[in-house]
């Protein structure tokens, strides 16, 4: 899978996904780094068929109203440590990967995974 991780999530998350065999960019890898606008992230996601990983609800609005970005992983956890985030993803990564085989929008909370049809 190909991901682009938004600025409010740590670069460590991008490295974690890459270590599991995914093609991952973080906004820090882009020319404007964490100043990259949502439109630029969305354009890159569309061009390179990447799943946007974000905490930003603006991407949800764009996805629901315009169908862009084409795939979205919304992390809805509030502020948590990187270690807690990694544990959460470790518990759910197989389900997340499976969900994107048939869905375009997946939401991860502290307690469950929501797959939107």
C-alpha positions in Angstrom: 0.0 0.0 0.0 1.0 3.6 -0.6 0.5 6.2 2.2 1.1 9.9 2.8 1.2 10.8 6.4 -0.1 14.3 7.3 1.9 16.9 9.4 0.0 16.4 12.7 1.2 12.8 12.8 4.8 11.9 13.6 7.4 10.9 11.1 7.9 7.9 13.3 4.5 6.7 12.0 5.7 6.9 8.4 8.8 4.9 9.4 6.6 2.3 11.2 4.5 1.8 8.1 7.5 1.6 5.8 9.1 -1.0 8.1 6.0 -3.1 7.4 6.6 -3.0 3.6 4.5 0.0 2.7 5.5 2.9 0.4 5.2 5.9 2.7 5.8 9.6 2.5 5.5 12.0 5.3 4.8 15.7 4.7 8.3 16.3 6.0 9.5 14.5 2.8 7.8 17.1 0.6 9.3 20.3 -0.7 7.2 22.5 1.6 7.4 19.9 4.4 4.8 20.4 7.1 3.7 23.6 5.5 2.2 21.6 2.6 -1.4 22.7 2.1 -4.2 20.1 2.2 -4.8 20.6 -1.5 -1.2 19.7 -2.2 -1.4 16.5 -0.1 -4.7 15.6 -1.8 -3.2 16.2 -5.3 -0.2 14.0 -4.5 -2.5 11.3 -3.1 -4.6 11.4 -6.3 -1.6 11.4 -8.6 0.3 8.6 -6.8 -2.7 6.6 -5.5 -1.8 7.1 -1.9 -3.9 6.8 1.2 -3.9 10.0 3.3 -3.3 9.3 6.9 -4.4 12.2 9.0 -6.1 13.6 12.1 -7.5 16.5 10.2 -11.3 16.5 9.8 -10.9 18.9 6.7 -9.8 15.8 4.7 -13.1 14.1 5.7 -15.1 17.0 4.4 -13.2 17.0 1.1 -13.5 13.2 0.8 -17.3 13.3 1.5 -18.0 16.3 -0.7 -15.5 15.8 -3.6 -14.3 12.2 -3.4 -10.8 13.5 -2.8 -8.5 12.2 -1.6 -9.4 8.9 -3.1 -8.6 7.0 0.2 -8.5 8.2 3.7 -7.3 6.8 7.1 -8.6 9.1 9.8 -6.9 8.7 13.2 -9.4 9.9 15.9 -7.5 9.5 19.2 -6.9 12.9 20.5 -3.4 13.5 21.8 -1.6 10.3 22.6 2.0 9.3 22.8 3.9 7.8 19.8 4.2 4.6 21.7 0.4 4.3 22.3 -0.2 5.1 18.6 2.2 2.4 17.6 0.5 -0.1 19.9 -2.9 0.9 18.5 -1.7 0.5 14.9 0.0 -2.8 15.7 -3.3 -4.2 17.0 -5.2 -2.9 13.9 -2.9 -2.9 10.9 -4.1 -6.2 9.4 -7.7 -5.0 9.6 -6.8 -1.6 8.2 -5.0 -3.2 5.2 -8.0 -5.5 4.6 -10.4 -2.7 4.9 -8.8 -0.7 2.1 -9.2 -3.6 -0.3 -12.9 -2.8 -0.4 -13.3 0.6 1.2 -12.0 4.1 0.7 -12.5 5.6 4.2 -11.3 4.0 7.4 -11.5 5.6 10.8 -9.3 4.4 13.7 -10.2 5.3 17.3 -8.8 4.3 20.6 -11.4 1.6 20.9 -12.4 0.5 17.4 -12.0 0.6 13.7 -14.8 1.9 11.6 -14.9 1.0 7.9 -17.1 3.3 6.0 -18.8 2.0 2.8 
